[in-house]
Amino acid sequence: MQQDPGFFSGILLFVLLTLAGIACLYLSSNHRTTVRFQTKLFVCAISLRFLMSLIIYEFGLVNILKDEDASGWVMGVSLYKEWLRKRIEIWDLPSVLTGAFAGQHHGYGFLVGTLFYLTDMPDRLAAAALNCLIGALTVVLVYRIARSLFSESVAVKSAWWACLLPSMLIWSSQTLKEPTIIFLETVVMYGCIRLKLSGFSLRHVIACALAIVLVLPFRFYAAYIAGAAIAVALVMPQFGKRKMGVLPAICIALCLIPISGIFGQSEAQIERFDLEHVQKFRQGIAKDSGSGVTSSYDLKSPSGLVMATLVGGAHLMLAPFPWQLGGGSVRMILTTPELLVWWWLFFVGVAPGLWYAVRHRFGDIQPMLFFIFGLGLLYSMMFGNVGLAYRQRAQLLPWLLIFAMVGLEQRAIKRARNKTAAQKDPKAKDIPQSQPQPPFSPQTQPQSLPQPSV
């Protein structure tokens, strides 16, 4: 067993955060009819994640998973000690926290430092408990997004996959910034989808704007992509639906003005983020890591850019491949069971489910599509390391899992139709599905399924 990383403080904070999370679910005004299921889902998700945190930090699994990205929580401890030394009062904290926007990727350090300052528990498991809360709330938001768009069956299955899939479970059990980034991106997508489905809502506009601002110090380019995704999704018209009025549009614009001002502070970072920078980044992570993949593609040429993006996209969605497992680390080999399931799920569920949703629910899923395309394209161009691609895929998993469950639901419906047809006429073949209506859309669900809350 490793040196105690704060067992009792972690347990105490885990209990308090669990109660706080349950209270947030019951205070929410949306999806009230399924709040009991959401509570069960949340408690299961946060408990599994904290149990995994104990295994990682109390029983030495961190020695296998490694701890290369521990700088965030270490920075949090340093900030906590600095604030105590300077005698920072609690009412001074908001102005102090603006320092997170002064540099690149300092958000997680300031988040953990704030937790330590408020609780006086500068321990590893305390930081892990916070990530467990954030990861569990992400699972609940996956359920709500899927429930807003599709059937209860798709929502429940998507949520349980997000709860139990090792990638989602392990990342949110460690003291890394990824759980917070994924959660904030999920908040943005949920708020934007509610605006698309239900029309103008001030609280959803504020939630989107606040989440975009908060993700900026964690990963600035994710904030730009998320902001662009919701802007395009809200501007694009939806056939058969009432257009947004002038007053709601003005309110949205007023909420977005502060975002543009904060983005202006990161303009220098964006200017440096060109193809030459991406090329150097690819080469750096390929040489300095054991799972690096070198390539000779020149991103400055059109053909090189296309080929590099295609190869990177394949790795982002499916890596590591079988031929990469043999020479990989123990961590890579441990991903094999999940990979076998993921490869099956991708081709049987994600691909057909995405195609079906684009054909029948394109207007409603636009925020998810634009975000997946934007972030996926960037990560594909940046690819140079299998381990990093595996980690980056976690940012897309909430949406990919939803589309996977849509594909599996359609597969089950088709099988049921074929079975019914075969019982009526043993000689009958597959029934062609010409212009089918989405059987699980909010407008055309069977009466046996509860209607999505809007």
C-alpha positions in Angstrom: 0.0 0.0 0.0 1.2 3.5 -0.9 1.7 6.4 1.4 -1.7 7.6 2.7 -3.0 10.2 0.2 -5.7 11.3 2.6 -8.0 8.4 3.1 -10.3 9.8 5.7 -10.5 13.3 4.2 -11.3 11.6 0.9 -14.1 9.5 2.4 -15.6 12.5 4.2 -15.5 14.7 1.1 -16.9 11.8 -1.0 -20.0 11.6 1.3 -20.5 15.3 1.3 -20.2 15.7 -2.5 -22.6 12.7 -3.0 -25.3 14.4 -0.9 -24.7 17.7 -2.7 -25.0 16.0 -6.1 -28.3 14.3 -5.1 -29.6 17.7 -3.9 -28.8 19.2 -7.3 -30.7 16.5 -9.1 -33.9 17.1 -7.0 -33.6 20.9 -7.4 -33.4 20.6 -11.2 -36.6 21.6 -13.0 -36.1 19.3 -16.0 -36.7 15.6 -16.2 -38.5 15.5 -12.9 -40.4 12.3 -13.8 -37.2 10.2 -13.8 -35.4 11.8 -10.9 -35.3 8.6 -8.9 -33.6 6.8 -11.7 -31.1 9.6 -12.1 -30.4 9.5 -8.4 -29.7 5.8 -8.6 -27.5 6.3 -11.7 -25.6 9.2 -10.0 -25.0 7.3 -6.7 -23.8 4.2 -8.7 -21.5 6.3 -10.9 -19.9 8.3 -8.1 -19.4 5.3 -5.9 -17.8 3.2 -8.6 -15.5 6.1 -9.5 -14.4 6.7 -5.9 -13.8 3.0 -5.4 -11.6 3.1 -8.4 -9.8 6.1 -6.9 -9.1 4.1 -3.8 -7.7 1.3 -5.9 -5.5 3.7 -7.9 -4.1 5.8 -5.1 -4.4 3.6 -2.0 -3.4 0.2 -3.4 -0.8 1.2 -6.0 -2.5 0.9 -9.3 -1.1 4.4 -10.1 2.3 2.7 -10.5 0.9 0.9 -13.6 -1.3 3.7 -14.9 1.6 6.1 -14.3 1.2 9.7 -13.1 2.6 11.8 -15.9 -0.1 14.4 -15.6 0.0 15.0 -11.9 1.1 18.6 -12.3 -2.5 19.8 -12.0 -3.1 18.6 -8.5 0.4 19.5 -7.4 -0.2 23.1 -8.7 -3.4 23.0 -6.6 -1.5 22.2 -3.5 1.0 25.0 -4.2 -1.8 27.5 -4.8 -3.5 26.5 -1.5 -0.3 27.0 0.4 0.4 30.4 -1.3 -3.1 31.6 -0.6 -2.7 30.7 3.1 0.6 32.4 3.3 -0.8 35.6 1.7 -3.8 35.4 4.0 -6.3 35.4 1.2 -9.8 35.9 2.5 -12.8 34.1 1.0 -14.2 37.3 -0.5 -10.9 37.9 -2.3 -11.1 34.4 -3.9 -13.1 35.4 -7.1 -10.5 38.0 -8.1 -7.7 35.5 -7.3 -9.3 32.9 -9.5 -9.1 35.1 -12.5 -5.4 34.2 -12.6 -6.5 30.9 -14.2 -7.0 32.8 -17.4 -3.5 34.3 -17.3 -1.8 31.2 -18.6 -2.4 28.0 -20.6 -4.2 25.0 -19.1 -4.1 26.3 -15.5 -7.7 25.7 -14.8 -7.5 22.4 -13.1 -4.8 23.6 -10.7 -7.0 26.6 -9.7 -10.0 24.3 -9.3 -8.2 21.9 -7.0 -6.6 24.8 -5.1 -10.0 26.3 -4.5 -11.2 22.9 -3.2 -8.3 22.7 -0.8 -8.8 26.3 0.3 -12.5 25.8 1.1 -12.1 22.4 2.8 -8.6 22.6 4.2 -8.0 19.1 2.9 -5.0 19.3 0.5 -5.0 15.5 -0.1 -4.9 13.5 -3.3 -8.1 11.6 -2.5 -10.0 14.8 -1.8 -9.1 16.0 -5.4 -10.1 12.6 -6.7 -13.5 12.8 -4.9 -14.2 16.1 -6.7 -13.4 14.5 -10.1 -15.7 11.6 -9.2 -18.5 14.0 -8.6 -17.9 15.7 -11.9 -17.7 12.4 -13.7 -20.9 11.2 -12.2 -22.8 14.4 -13.1 -21.5 13.9 -16.7 -23.2 10.5 -16.7 -26.5 12.1 -15.6 -26.2 14.7 -18.4 -25.6 12.0 -20.9 -28.9 10.5 -19.8 -30.7 13.8 -20.1 -29.3 14.6 -23.5 -30.3 11.2 -24.9 -33.7 11.5 -23.2 -34.3 14.9 -24.8 -33.5 13.6 -28.3 -34.5 9.9 -28.3 -36.4 7.3 -26.3 -36.1 6.3 -22.7 -34.5 3.0 -23.7 -31.7 4.8 -25.6 -31.2 7.3 -22.7 -31.0 4.6 -20.1 -28.5 2.4 -22.1 -26.4 5.4 -23.0 -26.2 6.5 -19.3 -25.2 3.0 -18.1 -22.5 2.6 -20.8 -21.1 6.1 -19.8 -21.2 5.0 -16.2 -19.5 1.6 -16.6 -17.2 1.9 -19.7 -13.6 1.7 -18.4 -12.5 4.7 -20.3 -15.1 7.0 -18.7 -14.7 5.3 -15.3 -10.9 5.4 -15.0 -10.3 8.9 -16.4 -12.8 10.4 -14.0 -11.3 8.5 -11.0 -7.9 10.2 -11.4 -6.7 13.7 -10.5 -6.7 14.8 -14.2 -8.3 17.7 -15.9 -10.2 15.5 -18.5 -13.3 14.9 -16.3 -13.9 18.6 -15.9 -13.3 19.3 -19.6 -15.8 16.6 -20.6 -18.3 17.8 -18.0 -18.2 21.4 -19.2 -18.5 20.3 -22.8 -21.5 18.2 -21.9 -23.1 21.2 -20.2 -22.6 23.2 -23.3 -24.2 20.5 -25.5 -27.1 19.9 -23.2 -27.9 23.6 -22.9 -27.7 24.1 -26.7 -29.8 21.0 -27.4 -32.5 22.3 -25.0 -32.4 25.7 -26.8 -32.9 23.8 -30.1 -35.7 21.7 -28.9 -37.6 24.0 -26.5 -36.8 27.5 -27.8 -35.3 30.4 -25.8 -34.4 29.7 -22.1 -32.3 32.2 -20.2 -30.9 29.6 -17.8 -29.7 27.4 -20.7 -28.1 30.4 -22.4 -26.3 31.3 -19.2 -25.3 27.7 -18.7 -23.8 27.5 -22.2 -22.0 30.8 -21.8 -20.6 30.0 -18.4 -19.4 26.5 -19.4 -17.6 27.9 -22.4 -15.9 30.5 -20.3 -14.9 27.9 -17.6 -13.5 25.4 -20.1 -11.1 28.1 -21.6 -8.4 27.8 -18.8 -8.6 24.0 -19.1 -8.2 23.6 -22.8 -8.6 26.8 -24.8 -9.2 25.3 -28.2 -12.0 23.2 -26.9 -13.7 26.4 -25.7 -13.5 27.9 -29.2 -14.8 24.7 -30.9 -17.7 24.4 -28.4 -18.5 28.1 -28.9 -18.4 27.8 -32.6 -20.6 24.6 -32.5 -23.4 26.2 -30.6 -23.2 29.4 -32.5 -23.6 27.6 -35.9 -26.3 25.2 -34.4 -28.4 28.1 -33.1 -28.1 30.2 -36.3 -28.9 27.3 -38.7 -32.7 27.1 -39.4 -34.8 24.1 -38.6 -37.5 23.2 -41.0 -41.0 23.0 -39.6 -40.0 24.8 -36.4 -40.7 28.3 -35.2 -37.8 30.7 -35.7 -36.2 32.4 -32.7 -37.7 35.8 -31.9 -35.8 39.1 -31.9 -35.8 39.4 -28.1 -34.4 35.9 -27.4 -31.7 36.5 -30.0 -30.7 39.8 -28.4 -30.5 38.1 -25.0 -28.3 35.4 -26.4 -26.0 38.0 -28.0 -25.7 39.9 -24.7 -24.7 36.7 -22.9 -22.1 36.0 -25.6 -20.5 39.5 -25.4 -18.5 38.7 -22.2 -17.3 35.4 -23.9 -15.8 37.3 -26.8 -14.0 39.6 -24.4 -12.5 36.7 -22.5 -11.6 35.0 -25.8 -9.7 38.1 -26.8 -7.3 37.5 -24.0 -6.4 34.1 -25.6 -6.0 35.5 -29.2 -2.2 35.1 -29.0 -2.6 31.4 -28.3 -4.9 30.9 -31.3 -2.5 32.8 -33.6 0.3 30.5 -32.6 -1.9 27.5 -33.2 -1.2 27.0 -36.9 -0.2 24.1 -39.1 3.5 24.5 -38.2 2.7 24.4 -34.5 0.6 21.2 -35.1 3.4 19.7 -37.1 5.9 20.3 -34.3 3.4 19.0 -31.7 2.9 15.7 -33.7 6.7 15.2 -33.9 7.2 16.0 -30.3 4.7 13.5 -28.9 5.8 10.8 -31.3 9.4 11.0 -30.2 9.1 11.6 -26.5 6.6 8.8 -25.7 6.7 5.0 -25.9 3.5 4.8 -27.8 4.4 7.4 -30.4 3.7 7.0 -34.1 6.0 8.8 -36.5 4.8 9.8 -40.0 6.3 11.6 -42.9 3.2 13.5 -43.9 3.7 17.2 -44.5 0.8 19.1 -43.1 1.6 22.1 -45.3 0.7 20.2 -48.5 -2.9 19.4 -49.3 -2.3 15.7 -49.8 -0.2 15.4 -46.7 -2.8 17.2 -44.6 -5.6 14.9 -45.9 -3.6 11.7 -45.3 -2.4 12.8 -41.9 -6.0 13.7 -40.9 -7.4 10.3 -42.2 -4.7 8.3 -40.3 -5.2 10.4 -37.2 -9.0 10.0 -37.4 -8.7 6.3 -37.7 -6.5 6.2 -34.6 -8.7 8.6 -32.7 -11.8 6.4 -33.2 -10.2 2.9 -33.0 -6.6 2.9 -31.6 -4.7 1.0 -30.4 -4.8 -1.5 -33.3 -3.9 -5.1 -32.8 -0.4 -4.7 -34.3 0.3 -1.9 -31.8 -0.6 -3.9 -28.7 2.4 -6.3 -28.8 5.0 -3.5 -28.5 3.0 -1.3 -26.2 3.2 -0.8 -22.5 1.2 -2.6 -19.8 -1.3 0.2 -19.8 -2.0 -0.4 -23.5 -2.4 -4.1 -23.1 -4.9 -3.5 -20.3 -7.1 -1.7 -22.7 -7.6 -4.9 -24.9 -10.9 -6.1 -23.3 -12.5 -2.7 -23.7 -11.1 -2.3 -27.2 -12.7 -5.5 -28.4 -16.1 -4.3 -27.1 -15.5 -0.8 -28.5 -14.6 -2.1 -32.0 -17.8 -4.1 -32.1 -19.9 -1.2 -30.7 -18.4 1.3 -33.2 -19.2 -0.7 -36.3 -22.5 -2.2 -35.1 -23.8 0.8 -33.2 -22.0 4.1 -33.6 -21.7 4.2 -37.4 -25.3 3.1 -38.3 -26.7 5.1 -35.4 -25.0 8.2 -36.5 -26.2 7.7 -40.0 -29.8 7.1 -38.8 -29.8 10.2 -36.5 -28.4 12.4 -39.3 -31.2 11.3 -41.7 -34.0 11.7 -39.2 -32.9 14.1 -36.5 -30.3 16.3 -38.2 -31.8 19.6 -37.0 -31.8 18.5 -33.3 -28.4 16.9 -33.2 -26.5 19.7 -34.9 -24.6 20.8 -31.8 -23.3 17.3 -31.2 -22.4 16.9 -34.9 -20.5 20.2 -35.1 -18.7 19.6 -31.9 -17.6 16.0 -32.8 -16.5 17.1 -36.3 -14.6 20.1 -35.0 -12.8 18.5 -32.1 -12.3 15.2 -34.0 -10.7 17.1 -36.9 -8.3 18.9 -34.7 -7.3 15.8 -32.8 -6.9 13.9 -36.0 -4.4 16.5 -37.3 -2.6 16.5 -34.0 -2.2 12.7 -33.9 1.2 11.4 -33.1 0.8 9.1 -30.1 -1.6 6.2 -29.6 -2.0 6.7 -25.8 -2.9 10.4 -26.3 -5.4 9.5 -29.0 -7.0 7.0 -26.6 -7.3 9.7 -24.0 -8.6 12.3 -26.4 -11.4 9.8 -27.5 -12.8 10.1 -24.0 -13.9 13.6 -24.9 -16.1 12.3 -27.7 -17.4 9.2 -25.9 -20.5 10.8 -24.4 -21.9 11.6 -27.9 -20.6 8.4 -29.6 -22.2 6.3 -26.9 -25.6 8.0 -27.5 -25.3 7.3 -31.3 -24.2 3.7 -30.5 -27.4 3.1 -28.5 -29.5 4.6 -31.4 -27.8 2.2 -33.8 -28.4 -0.8 -31.5 -32.1 0.2 -31.0 -32.6 0.4 -34.7 -30.9 -3.0 -35.1 -33.3 -4.5 -32.6 -36.3 -2.9 -34.2 -35.3 -4.3 -37.6 -34.8 -7.8 -36.2 -38.2 -7.6 -34.5 -39.9 -6.6 -37.7 -38.2 -9.4 -39.6 -39.2 -11.9 -37.0 -42.8 -10.7 -37.1 -42.8 -10.9 -40.9 -41.3 -14.4 -40.8 -44.0 -15.6 -38.4 -46.7 -14.3 -40.7 -45.1 -15.5 -43.9 -42.1 -18.0 -43.5 -41.1 -17.2 -47.1 -40.9 -13.4 -46.5 -37.5 -11.7 -46.5 -36.3 -8.6 -44.9 -38.9 -5.9 -45.1 -37.6 -2.8 -46.9 -37.7 0.3 -44.8 -38.6 3.1 -47.2 -38.9 6.4 -45.5 -39.3 5.1 -42.0 -40.5 7.4 -39.2 -38.1 7.5 -36.2 -39.9 5.2 -33.8 -38.2 6.8 -30.8 -38.3 10.5 -31.7 -40.1 12.7 -29.1 -42.9 13.4 -31.6 -43.5 9.8 -32.7 -42.7 7.6 -29.7 -45.0 4.6 -29.0 -47.5 5.3 -26.2 -45.9 2.7 -24.0 -42.8 4.9 -23.6 -42.8 8.0 -21.5 -42.5 11.2 -23.4 -39.3 13.2 -23.0 -39.5 16.2 -20.7 -39.1 19.5 -22.6 
